[in-house]
Amino acid sequence: MPLQIPPSHINVLAISEALVDFISLEETDRLRDAYTFRRVLGGAPAPHLRLT
């Protein structure tokens, strides 16, 4: 079923994706040796969404 939005409620709609990188907190030679990771926004920046 398609998304139905009443046109009078939204002036601007932006749809995109946000990419998250998982960075190891341990310095290791192989990824399989890392056990703790930190989430960091990465890749393409996530656009701002403004609804009025």
N, CA, C and O atoms as a DFTB+ gen file, in Angstrom:
208 C
 N C O
     1  1       0.844      -1.172       0.000
     2  2       0.000       0.000       0.000
     3  2       0.893       1.242       0.000
     4  3       1.770       1.352       0.858
     5  1       0.703       2.171      -0.925
     6  2       1.548       3.371      -0.993
     7  2       1.307       4.284       0.204
     8  3       0.238       4.281       0.813
     9  1       2.331       5.061       0.516
    10  2       2.255       6.040       1.589
    11  2       1.319       7.163       1.179
    12  3       1.501       7.779       0.129
    13  1       0.326       7.428       2.002
    14  2      -0.630       8.494       1.707
    15  2      -0.482       9.587       2.755
    16  3      -0.697       9.349       3.943
    17  1      -0.114      10.788       2.313
    18  2       0.084      11.929       3.194
    19  2      -0.813      13.052       2.708
    20  3      -0.746      13.442       1.542
    21  1      -1.650      13.575       3.589
    22  2      -2.476      14.713       3.166
    23  2      -1.586      15.896       2.785
    24  3      -0.744      16.292       3.591
    25  1      -1.735      16.478       1.588
    26  2      -0.847      17.540       1.121
    27  2      -0.888      18.793       1.986
    28  3       0.070      19.567       1.966
    29  1      -1.933      19.020       2.729
    30  2      -2.017      20.237       3.534
    31  2      -1.163      20.166       4.800
    32  3      -0.955      21.191       5.449
    33  1      -0.663      18.981       5.169
    34  2       0.081      18.827       6.415
    35  2       1.592      18.918       6.251
    36  3       2.297      19.192       7.222
    37  1       2.099      18.697       5.059
    38  2       3.540      18.675       4.845
    39  2       3.909      19.571       3.663
    40  3       3.340      19.462       2.576
    41  1       4.877      20.461       3.905
    42  2       5.371      21.315       2.823
    43  2       6.599      20.719       2.150
    44  3       6.754      20.826       0.934
    45  1       7.489      20.080       2.945
    46  2       8.716      19.500       2.417
    47  2       8.919      18.135       3.048
    48  3       8.746      17.963       4.255
    49  1       9.285      17.174       2.228
    50  2       9.581      15.837       2.725
    51  2      10.878      15.372       2.077
    52  3      10.975      15.334       0.850
    53  1      11.875      15.018       2.884
    54  2      13.162      14.521       2.373
    55  2      13.359      13.103       2.870
    56  3      13.229      12.828       4.063
    57  1      13.672      12.213       1.959
    58  2      13.903      10.814       2.311
    59  2      15.316      10.456       1.877
    60  3      15.715      10.710       0.741
    61  1      16.070       9.859       2.803
    62  2      17.448       9.507       2.501
    63  2      17.874       8.375       3.417
    64  3      17.038       7.701       4.019
    65  1      19.158       8.176       3.517
    66  2      19.698       7.150       4.394
    67  2      20.811       7.742       5.238
    68  3      21.432       8.733       4.855
    69  1      21.057       7.143       6.367
    70  2      22.178       7.540       7.212
    71  2      23.064       6.307       7.383
    72  3      22.576       5.235       7.742
    73  1      24.339       6.453       7.133
    74  2      25.279       5.349       7.269
    75  2      26.013       5.463       8.592
    76  3      26.404       6.554       9.009
    77  1      26.195       4.331       9.244
    78  2      26.885       4.298      10.534
    79  2      28.105       3.389      10.404
    80  3      27.996       2.243       9.967
    81  1      29.266       3.916      10.788
    82  2      30.499       3.131      10.808
    83  2      30.694       2.594      12.226
    84  3      30.407       3.289      13.200
    85  1      31.176       1.376      12.339
    86  2      31.530       0.804      13.635
    87  2      33.053       0.780      13.712
    88  3      33.703       0.034      12.979
    89  1      33.624       1.595      14.599
    90  2      35.070       1.746      14.730
    91  2      35.538       0.976      15.955
    92  3      35.000       1.149      17.049
    93  1      36.531       0.135      15.769
    94  2      37.073      -0.656      16.874
    95  2      37.779       0.243      17.875
    96  3      38.522       1.147      17.494
    97  1      37.545      -0.009      19.159
    98  2      38.235       0.743      20.207
    99  2      39.598       0.133      20.527
   100  3      40.445       0.781      21.142
   101  1      39.805      -1.115      20.110
   102  2      41.105      -1.770      20.304
   103  2      41.913      -1.665      19.022
   104  3      41.364      -1.747      17.924
   105  1      43.194      -1.486      19.163
   106  2      44.076      -1.501      17.997
   107  2      44.516      -2.947      17.789
   108  3      45.257      -3.504      18.598
   109  1      44.049      -3.546      16.692
   110  2      44.342      -4.955      16.419
   111  2      44.840      -5.112      14.989
   112  3      44.702      -4.210      14.163
   113  1      45.416      -6.262      14.716
   114  2      45.861      -6.559      13.353
   115  2      44.719      -7.076      12.488
   116  3      44.731      -6.901      11.270
   117  1      43.724      -7.718      13.122
   118  2      42.600      -8.279      12.375
   119  2      41.280      -7.836      13.011
   120  3      41.187      -7.690      14.230
   121  1      40.286      -7.631      12.192
   122  2      38.978      -7.212      12.681
   123  2      38.383      -8.244      13.633
   124  3      37.720      -7.878      14.603
   125  1      38.607      -9.508      13.373
   126  2      38.034     -10.552      14.229
   127  2      38.596     -10.520      15.646
   128  3      38.012     -11.132      16.540
   129  1      39.709      -9.828      15.882
   130  2      40.296      -9.729      17.222
   131  2      39.723      -8.550      18.023
   132  3      40.004      -8.421      19.214
   133  1      38.941      -7.708      17.392
   134  2      38.352      -6.549      18.076
   135  2      37.042      -6.964      18.738
   136  3      36.253      -7.709      18.158
   137  1      36.818      -6.477      19.955
   138  2      35.616      -6.856      20.694
   139  2      34.720      -5.671      21.028
   140  3      33.524      -5.852      21.258
   141  1      35.269      -4.475      21.059
   142  2      34.491      -3.300      21.432
   143  2      34.512      -2.297      20.282
   144  3      35.565      -1.998      19.720
   145  1      33.339      -1.791      19.946
   146  2      33.208      -0.863      18.823
   147  2      32.441       0.379      19.250
   148  3      31.636       0.343      20.181
   149  1      32.708       1.480      18.550
   150  2      32.010       2.737      18.762
   151  2      31.250       3.055      17.483
   152  3      31.791       2.916      16.386
   153  1      29.999       3.480      17.620
   154  2      29.206       3.876      16.456
   155  2      29.530       5.318      16.079
   156  3      29.519       6.205      16.932
   157  1      29.819       5.547      14.797
   158  2      30.156       6.881      14.299
   159  2      29.394       7.103      12.998
   160  3      29.422       6.258      12.104
   161  1      28.715       8.242      12.897
   162  2      28.053       8.545      11.632
   163  2      29.112       8.661      10.548
   164  3      30.121       9.341      10.734
   165  1      28.889       8.008       9.429
   166  2      29.900       8.015       8.377
   167  2      29.257       7.986       7.006
   168  3      28.050       8.183       6.866
   169  1      30.061       7.743       6.018
   170  2      29.554       7.714       4.657
   171  2      29.035       9.078       4.241
   172  3      29.599      10.108       4.612
   173  1      27.959       9.079       3.471
   174  2      27.344      10.334       3.048
   175  2      26.634      10.968       4.240
   176  3      25.997      10.261       5.022
   177  1      26.731      12.278       4.389
   178  2      26.052      12.915       5.518
   179  2      24.538      12.767       5.403
   180  3      23.979      12.819       4.307
   181  1      23.893      12.586       6.529
   182  2      22.430      12.477       6.548
   183  2      21.830      13.875       6.364
   184  3      22.216      14.813       7.061
   185  1      20.898      14.010       5.440
   186  2      20.297      15.332       5.219
   187  2      19.355      15.712       6.362
   188  3      18.849      14.853       7.085
   189  1      19.138      16.988       6.502
   190  2      18.185      17.464       7.501
   191  2      16.784      17.309       6.954
   192  3      16.547      17.465       5.756
   193  1      15.874      17.005       7.833
   194  2      14.469      16.848       7.448
   195  2      13.685      17.926       8.160
   196  3      13.740      18.034       9.385
   197  1      12.964      18.717       7.408
   198  2      12.173      19.786       8.014
   199  2      10.749      19.660       7.544
   200  3      10.469      19.716       6.347
   201  1       9.855      19.492       8.484
   202  2       8.436      19.426       8.193
   203  2       7.775      20.665       8.778
   204  3       8.039      21.020       9.927
   205  1       6.931      21.319       8.015
   206  2       6.250      22.501       8.516
   207  2       4.757      22.329       8.403
   208  3       4.002      23.226       8.778
